Amino acid sequence: MTAESSRRPILSAAPKAEYLAARAEIDAAVRRVLESGRYILGPEVEAFEREFAAWLGVAAVAGVANGTDALELALRALGVGPGDRVATVAHTVTATVAAITAVGAQPAYVDIESESMLMDPAALERVLAGGGVKVVVPVHLYGRACDLPRIVALARRHGTKVLEDCAQAHGALVGGAKAGTVGDLAAFSFYPTKNLGALGDGGAVAGQDAALVDRVRRLRQYGWSERYVSEEAGRNSRLDEVQAAILRVQLARLDAGNARRASLAARYAERLAGLPLRLPSAGPGGVHAWHQYAVRTARRDDLRAFLAAREIHCAVLYPVPVHRQPGFRADVNLPETDRAAAEVLSLPLHGGVTESDVDHVCAAVRAWFAKG
Ligand SMILES: *Cc1c(COP(=O)(O)O)cnc(C)c1O
């Protein structure tokens, strides 16, 4: 067999590789929880909340069941309810908008910037000028932080709060600040494929205002202020001890994992340079968390099929903008959002990708361009 035909497929995500890389520590952490007899909201969750708050540089963190709940409970803590308008983008995972509609609010869509594929501050300004927006939810998609300095300044001017969607941005920086430390609150997901991933569902709300985070802490457990007594109507969205213990192991490995992602991203940039392919960047003054390596080409579907035929599997995040999905359809014109959805392709970048994989992917991309 040639080296080529014996090559294993390159997957678009590989959460098992993240587990295997830390297997002994994770197995020990899970066993510790199983033997402790505490399975929900115990010492592991408390320790993870403290450690994640310290890593991020915020006053407080509340662990919740998943990233969508983190967004939903954060919106509720910020006072968003039925009839309110929340400004966000449609070039995101459905979850961002699902959280907004779950609290009875309406998404007010903001188009994205072509270069970054993130919320366009100029478009946000027009939406805010329309009035009635209670919260802005910028989404730090692919691991690149939005232009938070401008977005927060605009929001402040309109008396609007900011909730950062940090589900893809653990470790991203903009203007010297970590994503998740600048807005009024920030929502994180620990879905297994995120830069910081559990081996199941998990999420967290972070913030500099401990009282706001405390409100999330109440809302995640029926609204209880003390056991069996609800101060307000909440729900159940608890983080469990097993996932928190796993997250503590992975948090200690997060900076190294992000550095590895950055080195693979730099290798992609070097080997793809000069091709008529739009490559991602961190943007001015930014540090990218490289959750995805999202390139753009007008012939995306053809490139994706060419790579898939060579067992290189690429994800498209996200092929249908939220405002065009049947469950969330909205009559709004978002030309840059539509263009990105048609052109974007994520080249494999995760804990299971090696430098040789990157070289192999880049050679295949070059072969695709060479064939015309
Ligand atoms: C993953 C993700 C979410 C939702 O997180 P879940 O844990 O799957 O609920 C929200 N926003 C963005 C941008 C995400 O990538």
The ligand as a Tripos MOL2 file, in Angstrom:
@<TRIPOS>MOLECULE
LIG
   15    15     1     0     0
SMALL
NO_CHARGES

@<TRIPOS>ATOM
      1 C1        -21.9290   25.6760   20.6250 C.3       1 LIG1
      2 C2        -22.4990   27.0340   20.5310 C.ar      1 LIG1
      3 C3        -23.6210   27.4470   21.2900 C.ar      1 LIG1
      4 C4        -24.4860   26.5050   22.0560 C.3       1 LIG1
      5 O1        -23.8730   25.7000   22.9430 O.3       1 LIG1
      6 P1        -24.5600   24.3060   23.3890 P.3       1 LIG1
      7 O2        -23.6880   23.9030   24.5310 O.co2     1 LIG1
      8 O3        -24.5030   23.3870   22.2260 O.co2     1 LIG1
      9 O4        -25.9530   24.5890   23.8170 O.co2     1 LIG1
     10 C5        -23.9950   28.7730   21.2310 C.ar      1 LIG1
     11 N1        -23.3420   29.6570   20.4540 N.ar      1 LIG1
     12 C6        -22.2950   29.3030   19.6840 C.ar      1 LIG1
     13 C7        -21.6200   30.3370   18.8590 C.3       1 LIG1
     14 C8        -21.8510   27.9750   19.6840 C.ar      1 LIG1
     15 O5        -20.8260   27.6310   18.9060 O.3       1 LIG1
@<TRIPOS>BOND
     1     1     2 1
     2     2     3 ar
     3     2    14 ar
     4     3     4 1
     5     3    10 ar
     6     4     5 1
     7     5     6 1
     8     6     7 2
     9     6     8 1
    10     6     9 1
    11    10    11 ar
    12    11    12 ar
    13    12    13 1
    14    12    14 ar
    15    14    15 1
@<TRIPOS>SUBSTRUCTURE
     1 LIG1         1 GROUP 0 **** ****
